[in-house]
């Protein structure tokens, strides 16, 4: 997350953002919003079914879901990440 907080988007991404704001219709934006809300709700629902997983804040405009999974791996987040990487190829 640090890179998104401490650096800016490249010029191509900035130009794409301007084009999106100027050329994308409200209907397209609404459709994309529905898709993103559906995806968010899916992830939040799945997390709610994991015993010990806590989600204090449901995102309301971002792609990030930051659950507390400290009940797993004795709170060792690095061990959790390494296990997910090795067993599920999830980075």
N, C-alpha and C positions, 0 to 999 in steps of 0.2 A: 504494500500500500504506500510505502514511503515515496516511491518514484512518482506516483500520481499526485502526491502532496508537494513535492519539492522541485518538480520540473514541469515544463509546459509541453503541450502537444506540438508536434512538428508542423511546419508550414502547410504540408499537404493535408494533414488532418484538420488544421484550422480552416483551410479553404473548403474542405468537405463539410465542415460544420456550418459555415456560412451558407453554402448551397442548400444544405438540409433545411436551414431556417427560412430561406427565401423561396425554395421551390417545392418543398413537400407540403401537400395539402393537409388540412386539418383532419380530413377523413383518414388519410394514411397514418397520421400521428395517432389518432384514436385507435385504429386497428393495431398498430404496433404496441400501444399501451396495453391493450387487452391481452395481447400475446405475452408481454412481459409480466403482467399481473398474474396470468395463469401459471407461468413458469415459477414465479416467486411463491405463489400459493402451493404449488406442488412440492417445492423444496421445504417450505415451512411445515407442511403436512407430514412429509417424510421424517423430518427432524423430530417432530413431536412424537413420533412412534418409536424413537430410539430411547430405550431406558437410560436415564442419567444424562441425556443431552438437554441442555438449557439454552433457550433463546430469549434473552431479555428484551431485545428490540427487533421488531419485524420491520424490514426495510420498507421505505415508502418513497423510493425514488433512486435507488442505487442497485448495483448488481451484487453487492457484497452481503453475504449472510455470515455472521460471526458467532457461531454457537460456542457455548462453553462445554467442552468435552473432557474436562479435567478429571472426571470419574474414571476415565480410561488411562491406562499406562501410568498410574500413580501421578497423574498430572504432568507427565513428561511429554510435552507437545512435540519435541523433536523425534521421540520414539514413535509416536503416533504417525507423524509424517513419513518417517522412514518405512514403517510397516505398510502404509497405504501405497507408497512408491513401489516397494518390492512386491507386494502381494496383488495389488490392483492396477499397477502401472499408472497411478493417479498422482500427478504432480501439482 
